[in-house]
Amino acid sequence: MTGAARATEDREPVIQVRGLLSQFGERVIHQDLDLEVMRGQILGVVGGSGTGKTVLLNSIIGLKEPEGGEVRLFGRDRAAMTKAEAEAVERRTGVLFQQGALFSSLTVLENVASPLVEHTRLPKATIRELAEMKVAMVGLKPEALYLKPAELSGGMRKRVGLARALALDPELVFLDEPTAGLDPIGAAAFDDLIRQLSDDLGLTVFMITHDLDSLYAICDEVAVLADKRVVAKAPVAELERSDHPWIKEYFLGPRGRAAHKSAA
Ligand SMILES: Nc1ncnc2c1ncn2[C@@H]1O[C@H](COP(=O)(O)OP(=O)(O)OP(=O)(O)O)[C@@H](O)[C@H]1O
């Protein structure tokens, strides 16, 4: 069953953002921004550079306090959560940051194990076993376990970041430009992996991307950030018919047309 089929079958929202206001000083990044992401959905998030995609991600995961509005995760209002509730949400959530954010002095195994060390009291041997499983799950060979991030290619680093994001068996993952910097073949392989994980594990995915191929290949819906809010959220095929100038340029410009063609 595809994520889209699951999403319509089980309409429980995992992320709900209502009337979000985000500011840095006087500078308003989001105003009256609404967004809902359903369980099992892969949502692509697009928008011009500086429209606030990463700030939105940070506001949802609690790295940035909103100046107004409401963020609900798994039905709970983030602002009203106790510390224990926020920690429980953190355990159900994985994040792959834009630069991978791996610890450079730790091996692949230690990087992937770090959320398990931080959030569980499992014995060392179990943590090791679980981390090894995640490394295998993202398609890395056992030889990679003892390498440090500097010894890995960009694509391998992304996979390690994904393995770490999946360490606690999250229900929801946030990916900030996961295929940026990968060659087209590496990017397509990474897309397949995310789609497969979503289908197999029922993961909900919030994915910021500039990669049109990813949008066509794996996203159930795409949210477009412009004018400080989400101006559209729909399957790509529907967005192609939008009248919004940025969306038109994005999907119907030469790169958009090429991605459409190769997905067809
Ligand atoms: N800590 C901060 N202090 C001040 N301004 C910030 C901070 N973080 C982000 N901004 C500003 O918020 C705006 C949105 O930034 P953000 O990184 O979310 O954009 P983006 O849509 O993810 O862009 P890109 O596609 O280029 O990664 C930018 O203008 C940025 O300068």
The ligand as a Gaussian input file, in Angstrom:
#p B3LYP/6-31G(d) Opt

LIG

0 1
 N       18.857000      32.442000      13.802000
 C       18.440000      33.347000      12.904000
 N       18.549000      34.667000      13.145000
 C       18.099000      35.576000      12.253000
 N       17.551000      35.271000      11.061000
 C       17.434000      33.970000      10.754000
 C       17.867000      32.931000      11.654000
 N       17.604000      31.746000      11.066000
 C       17.055000      32.021000       9.878000
 N       16.929000      33.338000       9.687000
 C       16.345000      34.004000       8.502000
 O       15.079000      33.435000       8.247000
 C       14.853000      33.347000       6.837000
 C       14.420000      31.930000       6.508000
 O       15.527000      31.064000       6.678000
 P       15.460000      29.513000       6.351000
 O       16.803000      28.953000       6.629000
 O       14.302000      28.900000       7.037000
 O       15.163000      29.542000       4.795000
 P       15.005000      28.326000       3.794000
 O       13.674000      28.479000       3.142000
 O       15.239000      27.047000       4.519000
 O       16.140000      28.651000       2.757000
 P       17.141000      27.723000       1.876000
 O       16.282000      27.080000       0.838000
 O       18.072000      28.707000       1.297000
 O       17.789000      26.734000       2.811000
 C       16.155000      33.739000       6.164000
 O       15.993000      35.038000       5.656000
 C       17.172000      33.729000       7.259000
 O       18.131000      34.743000       7.073000

